[in-house]
Amino acid sequence: MKITKYGHSCLRVVDESANILIDPGTFSAGFEGLTDLTAVLLTHQHPDHLDRDRLSVVLAANPGASVYADEATAGQLAEAGVEAAAVHSGDQLDVGTSVRVVGRDHAIIHVDIPVIPNVGYLIGGRLLHPGDSLAVPEQDVEILAVPVAAPWMAIKEAVEFFRAVHPAVAFPIHEKVLANTAMVYGLLARLGPPDARWIDLDDGHTEEL
């Protein structure tokens, strides 16, 4: 499995015959020229996970790519003329590799802000991209994309999520709200499960796992 990060929560995952783009949002860059995609997976509707203008560019260059999203996002995309299949927790997809949909809700930002749908994706039975949720999945996870900073979380929550999921390998996502990532990454590397490998995956870099 090859994982490339394009900033924040945007990943490209190549596994078996799949070439998947996840959460191409406004804080991410470099994904616009990708070709030969088999699928685009969207966890939720927030702009830092879904840049609709650039998604249209990507889809124009990848007419064979299927788009999957939570129900609310799929409905919004349909109104904009973009066809996306609505998915729910427990759904199993085949996009060239297996994808299992997990989770249901975005983390609570504040009691005065309505909770929106958020789905995560377990790719190839190995890599979990949770979107903006710290819900621990029922399934074992080998590789975890860990949200590290957000208006809806503190570092202690990221650490506890990392520990609870207990993957073999983990790397950061949702980092663009940080002025400096080093302190947060260092804490997660030090406080995560002692037998887990932490990777400081930077923008544009690829890891083969």
C-alpha positions in Angstrom: 0.0 0.0 0.0 1.4 3.4 -1.0 0.1 6.4 0.9 0.8 10.0 -0.3 -0.3 13.0 1.7 -1.3 16.2 0.1 -1.7 18.2 3.2 -4.3 18.2 6.1 -6.6 15.2 5.5 -6.0 14.6 1.8 -4.5 11.3 1.0 -3.9 9.3 -2.1 -3.9 5.5 -1.5 -2.7 3.0 -4.1 -3.5 -0.6 -3.1 -4.0 -3.6 -5.3 -5.7 -2.2 -8.4 -7.1 0.8 -6.5 -6.0 4.4 -6.8 -8.0 6.3 -4.3 -8.2 10.0 -3.4 -9.6 10.9 0.1 -10.8 14.3 1.3 -9.5 16.8 -1.3 -10.1 20.0 0.7 -9.2 23.6 0.7 -6.2 23.2 3.0 -4.6 20.6 0.7 -2.6 21.0 -2.5 -1.0 18.9 -5.3 -3.9 16.5 -5.9 -5.4 18.4 -8.8 -3.3 16.7 -11.5 -3.9 13.1 -10.4 -5.1 10.7 -13.1 -6.2 7.1 -13.2 -8.1 7.4 -10.0 -10.6 4.6 -9.3 -12.4 6.3 -6.5 -12.8 9.5 -4.5 -13.8 9.1 -0.9 -15.3 12.0 1.1 -15.7 11.8 4.9 -17.9 14.9 5.3 -18.9 18.2 3.9 -16.6 20.7 5.6 -14.5 22.7 3.0 -11.2 21.6 4.5 -12.2 18.1 3.4 -14.1 18.9 0.3 -13.1 21.7 -2.2 -16.0 21.4 -4.6 -14.3 23.5 -7.4 -11.1 21.4 -7.4 -13.1 18.2 -7.0 -14.8 19.0 -10.3 -11.4 19.4 -11.9 -10.3 16.1 -10.6 -13.4 14.3 -11.8 -13.1 15.8 -15.2 -9.7 14.3 -15.5 -10.8 11.0 -14.0 -14.2 10.1 -15.6 -14.0 6.5 -14.5 -13.6 7.4 -10.8 -16.5 6.6 -8.5 -17.4 9.1 -5.8 -18.5 8.0 -2.3 -19.6 10.3 0.6 -21.8 10.5 3.6 -25.5 11.0 2.9 -25.6 14.7 3.5 -22.5 15.4 1.4 -23.8 13.2 -1.4 -27.1 15.1 -1.5 -25.3 18.5 -1.7 -23.1 17.2 -4.5 -26.1 16.0 -6.4 -27.6 19.5 -6.2 -24.4 20.7 -7.8 -24.6 18.1 -10.6 -21.9 15.8 -9.1 -22.9 12.1 -8.8 -21.8 10.6 -5.5 -23.0 7.4 -3.9 -24.2 7.8 -0.3 -22.6 5.4 2.1 -23.3 4.4 5.7 -21.5 2.5 8.4 -21.1 -1.1 7.6 -21.2 -0.7 3.8 -18.6 -2.6 1.9 -17.2 -1.2 -1.3 -14.9 -2.6 -4.0 -12.9 0.1 -5.8 -10.0 -2.1 -6.8 -9.4 -2.9 -3.1 -11.9 -3.4 -0.3 -13.2 -0.4 1.5 -15.4 -0.7 4.6 -17.4 2.3 5.8 -17.2 3.0 9.6 -18.6 5.6 11.9 -21.5 8.0 11.5 -21.1 11.4 13.2 -18.6 14.3 13.1 -17.0 15.1 16.5 -18.9 17.6 18.6 -17.5 21.1 17.9 -19.8 22.9 20.4 -23.3 22.2 21.8 -24.6 25.1 19.8 -23.4 23.7 16.4 -25.4 20.9 14.9 -23.6 17.6 14.5 -23.2 16.6 10.8 -22.6 13.1 9.3 -19.0 11.9 9.1 -17.9 8.5 7.8 -14.5 6.9 8.0 -13.0 4.4 5.6 -11.0 1.3 6.3 -9.1 0.6 3.2 -7.7 -2.8 2.2 -8.6 -4.0 5.7 -5.5 -2.0 6.9 -5.7 1.8 6.7 -8.3 3.8 8.6 -9.0 7.4 7.6 -11.6 8.6 10.3 -12.3 12.0 8.9 -13.3 14.3 11.8 -14.2 11.6 14.3 -12.4 10.0 17.2 -14.9 7.1 17.5 -12.9 3.9 18.0 -13.9 1.3 15.3 -14.8 -2.2 16.2 -12.4 -3.6 13.6 -8.7 -4.0 14.1 -6.7 -1.3 12.4 -3.1 -1.8 11.2 -2.5 1.8 9.9 -4.1 4.8 11.4 -4.4 8.4 10.1 -4.6 10.4 13.4 -6.4 13.8 13.5 -3.9 15.8 15.5 -5.4 19.3 15.9 -8.9 20.8 15.4 -11.4 23.2 17.0 -13.2 20.2 18.3 -10.3 18.4 20.0 -7.3 18.6 22.3 -4.0 16.7 22.1 -5.0 14.5 25.0 -7.9 13.2 22.8 -5.6 12.5 19.9 -3.4 10.5 22.2 -6.3 8.5 23.7 -7.6 7.8 20.2 -4.2 6.6 19.1 -3.9 4.3 22.2 -7.5 3.0 21.9 -7.2 2.0 18.2 -3.7 0.7 18.9 -2.4 0.4 15.3 0.9 -0.9 14.2 1.7 2.3 12.3 0.2 5.8 12.6 0.7 9.2 10.9 -0.8 12.6 11.3 -3.7 14.3 9.4 -5.7 17.4 10.1 -2.6 19.4 11.0 -3.1 22.6 9.0 -4.6 24.4 12.0 -1.2 24.2 13.8 1.3 27.0 13.5 4.1 24.4 14.3 3.6 20.7 14.1 6.8 19.5 15.9 5.5 19.7 19.5 2.2 17.8 18.7 3.9 15.2 16.6 6.5 14.7 19.3 3.9 14.2 22.0 2.0 11.6 19.9 5.2 9.7 19.1 6.1 9.7 22.8 2.7 9.0 24.3 1.2 6.7 21.8 1.3 2.9 22.2 5.0 1.9 22.8 4.9 -0.8 20.1 3.4 1.5 17.4 5.5 3.1 14.7 4.8 6.9 14.3 5.6 8.5 10.9 5.8 12.3 10.5 4.2 12.0 7.0 4.7 15.4 5.3 3.0 17.0 2.4 3.8 15.4 -1.0 5.7 12.5 0.7 4.8 8.9 0.0 5.1 5.9 2.4 4.9 2.3 1.3 3.5 0.2 4.1 
